[in-house]
Amino acid sequence: MTAGGGNQLISVQPNDLKFNFELQKQSSCDLKVVNNTEHHVAFKVKTTSPKKYFVRPNTSVVQPWDSTVIRVTLQAQSEYPPSMQCKDKFLLQSTIVPAHTDVDELAPDTFNKESGRVIEECRLKVFYIRPNSTSEDEGLRNSTQSPDSNSALQCLKDERDAAVKQTMQLQQEVDLMKRRRHRKGDAGFSFTFAVFVGLIGIMAGFLLNLSLSSTPTE
């Protein structure tokens, strides 16, 4: 049978084995084995690379509706596999055994299909993961940005900020002149006011252009 919850006797979570792969360091992955029946179910774990992994327990008996945890440990490796791809596989066999059977009492042919027993099989794939893959990828994306483009973008932002500041100053001066007109009835205000309003319009347009040009495109 395939990996996952397709088995009738037991279910295994997760559906595969994922190890954080670092040179010269061990890495572990836990599997939860759940007995989905009212029977005692024995299981045995096999792998295509027995020298690379410790499996504890590799054989056990799970009581009805109970569960247990298998810890699989990848031994420290001295080199990375090509493209971080792993071809190792695990096989978890399970079968019903008499009630109250202890793991030490299992017959040698318990998991032998030729014995006539019904043996279910759950196959699990192995995946290697770099622990810092996310941050490394982010750093790579940042490093691919051109220094010249970053400098140009910063200049546009500085010019935009300066335009904003000047526009605010002009607005303050216009407000001040409005107050003076109300107090003194300055006849020359209308012309000066028109000049300042025109300057504000020019600065606002310049500010809008800078904002649009500094917006990063996808």
C-alpha positions in Angstrom: 0.0 0.0 0.0 1.1 3.6 -0.5 2.1 6.0 2.2 -0.4 7.9 4.4 -3.8 7.0 5.7 -4.7 4.4 3.1 -3.8 1.5 5.4 -6.6 -0.3 7.3 -4.5 -1.4 10.3 -2.5 1.6 11.0 -2.0 5.2 9.9 1.3 7.1 9.8 1.8 10.8 10.3 3.5 12.6 8.5 3.4 10.9 5.1 7.1 11.3 4.5 10.4 11.9 6.4 11.9 15.4 6.3 15.4 16.0 7.8 17.1 19.3 8.3 20.4 18.5 6.6 23.6 20.0 8.0 27.1 18.6 7.5 28.6 16.7 10.4 25.3 16.9 12.4 22.6 14.4 13.2 19.0 15.2 12.4 15.8 13.4 13.6 12.3 13.0 12.4 9.4 11.6 14.4 6.6 9.4 12.9 3.3 8.8 14.8 1.9 5.3 14.2 -1.8 4.9 15.1 -3.5 1.6 15.5 -6.9 2.0 13.8 -8.3 -1.4 15.0 -9.5 -3.3 18.0 -6.6 -5.8 17.5 -3.0 -5.8 18.6 -0.9 -4.7 15.6 2.8 -5.3 15.2 4.9 -3.2 12.9 8.5 -3.3 11.5 10.5 -0.5 9.8 12.8 -1.2 7.0 15.0 1.2 4.9 17.0 1.0 1.7 20.0 2.7 3.6 20.2 1.0 7.0 23.7 2.3 7.7 22.6 5.9 7.4 19.7 5.8 9.9 18.9 4.8 13.5 15.2 3.8 13.9 13.9 3.5 17.5 11.9 1.4 17.8 12.2 -0.4 14.5 9.8 -3.1 15.7 7.0 -2.9 18.2 3.4 -3.9 19.0 0.6 -1.2 19.3 -2.4 -1.9 21.4 -5.9 -1.4 20.1 -6.8 2.2 19.3 -3.4 3.3 20.7 -0.4 5.0 19.2 3.3 5.2 19.4 6.1 7.4 18.1 9.0 6.2 16.0 12.1 8.4 16.0 14.3 8.1 12.9 17.7 9.7 13.1 19.9 10.6 10.1 23.5 10.1 11.1 26.0 12.9 10.5 27.0 13.2 6.9 30.3 14.4 5.5 29.0 15.8 2.2 25.9 17.1 0.6 24.0 14.9 -1.8 23.7 16.1 -5.4 21.1 18.8 -5.7 20.0 17.9 -2.1 18.0 15.0 -3.5 17.6 11.8 -1.5 16.7 8.5 -3.0 16.4 6.7 0.3 13.0 5.1 1.2 11.4 3.6 4.2 8.9 0.7 4.4 6.7 0.2 7.4 5.1 -3.3 7.5 2.2 -4.1 9.9 0.1 -7.2 10.8 -2.3 -8.3 13.4 -0.9 -10.4 16.2 -2.5 -12.3 19.2 -3.7 -10.2 22.1 -1.1 -9.2 24.7 1.8 -10.3 22.4 5.1 -8.7 23.5 7.6 -7.4 20.9 10.1 -10.0 22.2 7.6 -12.8 21.5 7.1 -12.0 17.8 7.9 -15.0 15.6 10.7 -14.7 13.1 8.3 -15.0 10.2 5.8 -12.4 11.6 6.4 -10.0 8.6 7.0 -12.7 6.0 4.3 -12.7 3.4 4.9 -16.3 2.6 3.8 -17.3 6.1 0.2 -16.6 5.0 -0.2 -13.5 7.2 -1.9 -10.4 5.9 0.9 -7.8 5.7 0.1 -4.2 5.1 2.9 -1.9 3.8 3.3 1.8 4.0 6.1 3.4 1.9 7.7 6.7 3.0 9.9 9.0 1.0 12.9 11.0 2.4 13.5 14.7 1.8 16.5 16.8 2.9 16.0 20.4 3.8 18.5 23.2 4.3 17.7 24.7 7.7 18.4 28.3 6.5 17.1 27.9 3.0 14.4 30.7 3.4 16.9 33.3 4.7 19.5 32.3 2.2 17.0 32.7 -0.7 16.0 36.1 0.6 19.6 37.2 0.8 20.2 36.0 -2.8 17.3 38.0 -4.0 18.6 41.1 -2.3 22.1 40.6 -3.6 20.8 40.5 -7.2 19.6 44.1 -7.1 21.9 46.6 -8.9 23.7 49.1 -6.7 23.1 51.8 -9.4 19.3 51.2 -9.3 19.3 51.4 -5.5 21.1 54.7 -5.6 18.8 56.1 -8.3 15.8 55.1 -6.3 17.2 56.7 -3.1 17.8 60.0 -5.0 14.2 60.0 -6.2 13.0 59.5 -2.7 15.2 62.3 -1.4 13.8 64.7 -4.1 10.3 63.7 -3.3 10.8 64.4 0.4 12.3 67.8 -0.4 9.3 68.6 -2.7 6.9 67.7 0.1 8.8 70.0 2.5 8.8 72.9 0.1 5.1 72.4 -0.7 4.3 72.5 3.0 6.3 75.7 3.5 4.5 77.4 0.6 1.1 76.3 2.0 2.1 77.9 5.4 3.1 81.2 3.7 -0.2 81.3 1.8 -2.1 80.7 5.0 -0.1 83.5 6.6 -0.9 85.9 3.8 -4.6 85.0 4.0 -4.6 86.1 7.7 -2.8 89.3 6.8 -5.3 90.2 4.1 -8.2 89.8 6.5 -6.4 92.0 9.1 -5.1 94.8 6.7 -7.1 94.4 3.5 -3.9 94.1 1.4 -4.8 95.1 -2.2 -1.8 93.4 -3.6 -2.7 90.1 -2.1 -4.7 88.7 -5.0 -1.7 88.8 -7.4 0.7 87.4 -4.8 -1.8 84.7 -3.8 -2.2 83.7 -7.4 1.6 83.3 -7.7 1.8 81.1 -4.7 -1.1 79.0 -5.8 0.6 78.5 -9.1 3.8 77.4 -7.4 1.9 75.0 -5.2 0.3 73.4 -8.3 3.7 73.0 -9.9 5.2 71.4 -6.8 2.2 69.1 -6.4 2.6 67.9 -10.0 6.4 67.4 -9.5 5.6 65.5 -6.3 3.1 63.2 -8.1 5.6 62.5 -10.9 8.3 61.6 -8.4 5.9 59.3 -6.5 5.0 57.5 -9.7 8.5 57.1 -10.9 9.8 55.8 -7.6 7.1 53.1 -7.4 8.8 49.8 -8.1 7.5 47.8 -11.1 6.8 44.1 -10.9 
